[in-house]
Amino acid sequence: MNWKDFFYFQRGEQVAIVLLLVLVVLGVLLSMTVFKHRSSDIALLDNDSIVRQIDEFRASLQERERQLDFSVLPRETERDDTHRPIQPTTQSPRPTNLPNTQNRTIVQRTAFPRSPRLADGETISLNDSDTLQWMKIPGIGSVFSNRIVRYQARLGGFSSIYQLLEVNGITEELFERIVPYISHNDSSVQKLAVNQLEFSDLLRHPYLEFEQVQAMMNLRRRTGRINSINELAMLREFEAQDIERLRPYLAF
């Protein structure tokens, strides 16, 4: 059998095949047309829904604007209704022919008392005076008086009147002006117990530096105790002027 026999059809079969192909083509065209029509309908429906939502939103905005207008108008009307015209006063006008001193209100000012200054010949104690007493000296205000009292407390008392020159801000000129108003009594100063105090307690004194206190503590550990200031004078951390300044403040 030849392969061409498989493709041989009679006339009736050929007509049937042609009709079948025509029907298939028509079916495909019809389905494509229906799909396009449905998609356009869906798009139109979507567009209509969007337009309808926009219209509803605009209508709600217009309704809110009308409500706001109605809520404001009564307030303005009420304000206008309740407004009262200013009635002329029956008080007599203020006389203008009086002097300016009579028209003005007199304000009484309270004078704060000041610390009385010391007169010539009056003095205060160098170690037993507080800030108010120091302020009685001409040239000494609140700033200097606080500095003097704080420095005196750190020292444990002034052993010499010339230690006032160590206070911050007191110059030789100011010192010469205030010396006549200061009396230096023989009251003893507060001494430091060299063999009993801790490191931090000794370091608070303004005449002792960190290295000097450390040397003192090392000497206490080596010898058990420090017997006199002469032992400190042999340490390299102490100079001659340091020993002289510390002599009134050390107790052994």
C-alpha positions as CSV (number, residue, x, y, z in Angstrom):
1,M,0.0,0.0,0.0
2,N,1.3,3.4,-1.0
3,W,1.4,6.3,1.7
4,K,-0.7,8.4,-0.7
5,D,-3.6,6.1,-0.1
6,F,-3.9,7.5,3.5
7,F,-4.6,11.0,2.1
8,Y,-7.1,10.0,-0.5
9,F,-10.7,11.0,0.2
10,Q,-13.8,10.6,-1.8
11,R,-15.7,13.7,-3.0
12,G,-18.3,13.6,-0.2
13,E,-15.6,13.2,2.4
14,Q,-13.7,16.2,1.0
15,V,-16.8,18.4,1.2
16,A,-17.4,17.3,4.8
17,I,-13.8,18.2,5.7
18,V,-14.1,21.6,4.1
19,L,-17.3,22.3,6.0
20,L,-15.7,21.2,9.3
21,L,-12.8,23.6,8.8
22,V,-15.2,26.4,8.0
23,L,-17.1,25.8,11.1
24,V,-14.0,25.7,13.2
25,V,-12.8,29.0,11.8
26,L,-16.2,30.6,12.4
27,G,-16.2,29.3,16.0
28,V,-12.8,30.8,16.7
29,L,-13.9,34.2,15.3
30,L,-17.1,34.1,17.2
31,S,-15.4,33.3,20.5
32,M,-12.8,36.2,20.0
33,T,-15.6,38.6,19.3
34,V,-17.6,37.6,22.4
35,F,-14.4,37.9,24.6
36,K,-13.7,41.4,23.3
37,H,-17.3,42.5,24.0
38,R,-17.2,41.1,27.5
39,S,-13.9,42.8,28.3
40,S,-15.2,46.1,27.1
41,D,-18.3,45.7,29.2
42,I,-16.2,45.0,32.3
43,A,-14.1,48.1,31.6
44,L,-17.2,50.2,31.1
45,L,-18.6,48.9,34.4
46,D,-15.3,49.7,36.2
47,N,-15.2,53.2,34.7
48,D,-18.8,53.8,35.7
49,S,-18.1,52.7,39.3
50,I,-15.1,55.0,39.6
51,V,-17.1,57.9,38.2
52,R,-19.9,57.2,40.6
53,Q,-17.5,57.1,43.6
54,I,-16.0,60.5,42.5
55,D,-19.4,62.0,42.3
56,E,-20.3,60.7,45.8
57,F,-17.1,62.1,47.2
58,R,-17.8,65.6,45.7
59,A,-21.3,65.5,47.0
60,S,-20.0,64.7,50.5
61,L,-17.5,67.6,50.3
62,Q,-20.3,70.0,49.3
63,E,-22.5,68.8,52.1
64,R,-19.7,69.4,54.7
65,E,-19.0,72.9,53.3
66,R,-22.7,73.7,53.7
67,Q,-22.7,72.4,57.3
68,L,-19.7,74.5,58.1
69,D,-21.3,77.6,56.7
70,F,-24.4,77.0,58.7
71,S,-22.4,76.3,61.9
72,V,-20.5,79.6,61.6
73,L,-23.4,81.9,60.6
74,P,-25.3,81.6,63.9
75,R,-22.2,82.4,66.0
76,E,-21.6,85.5,64.0
77,T,-25.2,86.5,64.3
78,E,-25.3,85.8,68.0
79,R,-22.1,87.8,68.5
80,D,-23.7,90.7,66.6
81,D,-26.9,90.4,68.7
82,T,-25.1,90.2,72.0
83,H,-22.8,93.1,71.3
84,R,-23.6,96.1,73.4
85,P,-22.7,99.6,72.4
86,I,-20.4,101.4,74.8
87,Q,-22.4,103.6,77.1
88,P,-21.0,107.0,77.9
89,T,-19.6,107.2,81.5
90,T,-20.9,109.7,83.9
91,Q,-17.5,110.2,85.6
92,S,-16.1,113.6,85.5
93,P,-13.0,113.9,83.2
94,R,-9.6,113.8,84.8
95,P,-8.3,117.3,85.3
96,T,-5.5,118.2,83.0
97,N,-4.5,121.5,84.6
98,L,-2.9,119.8,87.6
99,P,0.9,119.4,87.7
100,N,2.4,116.1,86.5
101,T,3.5,115.2,90.0
102,Q,-0.2,115.0,91.1
103,N,-1.4,112.9,88.1
104,R,1.3,110.3,88.6
105,T,1.0,107.4,91.1
106,I,3.6,107.7,93.8
107,V,5.6,104.4,94.2
108,Q,7.3,103.9,97.5
109,R,10.5,102.0,97.2
110,T,11.8,100.0,100.1
111,A,15.4,100.6,100.9
112,F,17.2,97.3,101.8
113,P,19.5,97.7,104.7
114,R,23.2,97.4,104.0
115,S,25.9,96.1,106.2
116,P,27.4,99.1,108.1
117,R,31.0,99.8,107.3
118,L,33.6,99.9,110.0
119,A,34.8,103.3,111.2
120,D,38.4,104.2,111.6
121,G,39.8,102.3,114.6
122,E,37.2,99.5,114.5
123,T,38.5,96.0,113.7
124,I,37.3,92.4,113.2
125,S,39.0,89.1,114.2
126,L,41.1,87.4,111.6
127,N,39.9,83.9,112.4
128,D,36.6,84.4,114.3
129,S,34.7,86.5,111.7
130,D,31.9,85.3,109.3
131,T,31.1,86.7,105.9
132,L,28.8,89.5,107.2
133,Q,31.6,90.8,109.4
134,W,34.1,90.7,106.6
135,M,31.7,92.7,104.4
136,K,31.9,95.5,107.0
137,I,35.5,96.3,105.9
138,P,35.6,98.9,103.1
139,G,36.6,97.3,99.9
140,I,35.3,93.8,100.8
141,G,32.1,92.6,99.2
142,S,30.2,89.4,99.2
143,V,32.6,87.7,96.7
144,F,35.8,88.4,98.7
145,S,34.2,87.7,102.0
146,N,33.1,84.2,100.9
147,R,36.5,83.5,99.5
148,I,38.2,84.5,102.7
149,V,35.9,82.4,104.9
150,R,36.2,79.3,102.7
151,Y,40.0,79.6,102.5
152,Q,40.2,80.1,106.3
153,A,38.2,76.9,106.8
154,R,40.4,74.9,104.4
155,L,43.6,76.0,106.2
156,G,42.2,75.4,109.7
157,G,42.7,79.1,110.5
158,F,45.1,81.9,109.5
159,S,48.4,81.6,111.3
160,S,49.5,85.0,109.8
161,I,47.6,88.0,108.5
162,Y,49.8,87.8,105.3
163,Q,48.0,84.6,104.3
164,L,45.2,86.8,103.1
165,L,47.4,87.5,100.0
166,E,46.9,83.8,99.1
167,V,43.1,84.4,98.7
168,N,42.2,84.6,95.0
169,G,41.7,88.2,93.9
170,I,43.3,90.0,96.9
171,T,46.1,92.2,95.6
172,E,48.8,93.9,97.7
173,E,46.9,97.2,97.2
174,L,43.7,95.8,98.6
175,F,45.6,94.1,101.4
176,E,47.1,97.4,102.5
177,R,43.6,98.9,102.6
178,I,42.0,96.2,104.7
179,V,44.8,95.5,107.2
180,P,44.0,98.4,109.5
181,Y,40.5,96.8,110.1
182,I,41.8,93.3,111.0
183,S,43.1,92.2,114.4
184,H,45.1,89.0,114.7
185,N,44.5,87.4,118.0
186,D,46.6,84.6,119.5
187,S,44.0,81.9,118.9
188,S,45.6,78.6,117.8
189,V,44.9,77.1,114.4
190,Q,43.5,73.6,113.8
191,K,46.3,71.2,113.4
192,L,46.5,68.0,111.3
193,A,47.2,64.7,113.1
194,V,49.9,63.4,110.8
195,N,50.0,59.9,112.1
196,Q,46.2,59.3,112.4
197,L,44.6,61.0,109.4
198,E,43.9,59.1,106.1
199,F,45.4,60.0,102.7
200,S,42.2,61.9,101.6
201,D,42.0,63.9,104.8
202,L,45.6,65.1,104.5
203,L,45.2,66.0,100.9
204,R,42.4,68.4,101.6
205,H,44.8,70.9,103.1
206,P,45.8,73.6,100.6
207,Y,49.5,73.3,101.6
208,L,49.9,69.6,100.8
209,E,50.3,68.2,97.3
210,F,49.5,64.6,96.2
211,E,53.2,63.6,96.0
212,Q,53.9,65.0,99.4
213,V,51.0,63.2,101.1
214,Q,52.1,60.0,99.3
215,A,55.6,60.4,100.7
216,M,54.2,61.0,104.2
217,M,52.2,57.8,104.0
218,N,55.2,55.8,102.8
219,L,57.3,57.1,105.6
220,R,54.5,56.1,108.1
221,R,54.5,52.5,106.7
222,R,58.3,52.3,106.9
223,T,59.0,53.8,110.3
224,G,55.6,53.2,112.0
225,R,55.1,56.9,112.8
226,I,56.5,60.4,111.9
227,N,58.0,61.9,115.1
228,S,58.7,65.5,113.9
229,I,58.6,67.9,111.0
230,N,62.3,67.5,110.6
231,E,61.7,64.0,109.2
232,L,59.5,65.5,106.5
233,A,62.3,68.1,105.8
234,M,64.6,65.2,104.8
235,L,62.2,64.0,102.1
236,R,62.9,65.3,98.6
237,E,59.2,66.1,98.1
238,F,59.4,68.9,100.7
239,E,61.3,72.1,100.2
240,A,62.3,74.6,102.9
241,Q,59.4,77.0,102.2
242,D,56.9,74.0,102.3
243,I,58.2,73.1,105.8
244,E,57.9,76.7,107.1
245,R,54.3,77.0,105.8
246,L,53.3,73.6,107.2
247,R,54.9,74.0,110.6
248,P,51.9,75.7,112.4
249,Y,49.5,73.1,111.0
250,L,51.1,69.7,111.7
251,A,50.8,67.7,114.9
252,F,52.9,64.6,115.6
